[in-house]
């Protein structure tokens, strides 16, 4: 996949074989780029951009990039991502033939609770259809993450989460290098490539270090690409 910033003729190649870094040193341009990617407005964004697939087909800008703009917090509780996880688990239950066992156990639980309302004046019941996905949502089945974990650990866990839900879109980290030492950045890049996750590091400052597996593009203060 390629991300193109149309005003500058800049193209960032997003591939699972490397981590792409885009340094935008003009702060106003950096701000516009982040806002534009979050808007998913493509050509109509404050900083117009386009996304292309590996066959050169232009893609709808909506739902083709996951922009992580609240670092160091990772979006493990994102409802859209969790719904993908629930769908994956239910599909596995169906393949194993165990989904009806789970559904029946859930119905027995609800019936047992409902029986306790017999002695009440009103009539009560559960206003939902019980199934395995409802169980996962009701009991907040989410990735296990310790708040004391390092940012690197959280990123590694999120890469695994992306594999499990078959996310299928690049991750755009906004100023992630601010939270990583040089050694941690090496480990971050290695883990992203190992997991086959497409990653773009969108940075507002210049990093002189060279990291194995990283490809860097710089849009400098004069808006020149190097």
Secondary structure as UniProt FT lines:
FT   STRAND          2..5
FT   TURN            6..9
FT   STRAND          10..13
FT   TURN            16..17
FT   STRAND          19..24
FT   HELIX           27..39
FT   HELIX           42..44
FT   STRAND          49..52
FT   TURN            54..55
FT   STRAND          58..59
FT   TURN            62..63
FT   STRAND          65..68
FT   TURN            71..72
FT   TURN            76..77
FT   HELIX           79..96
FT   HELIX           99..115
FT   TURN            116..119
FT   HELIX           132..138
FT   TURN            139..140
FT   TURN            147..148
FT   HELIX           151..164
FT   TURN            165..166
FT   STRAND          170..174
FT   HELIX           176..179
FT   HELIX           182..195
FT   STRAND          199..203
FT   TURN            212..213
FT   STRAND          214..219
FT   TURN            221..222
//
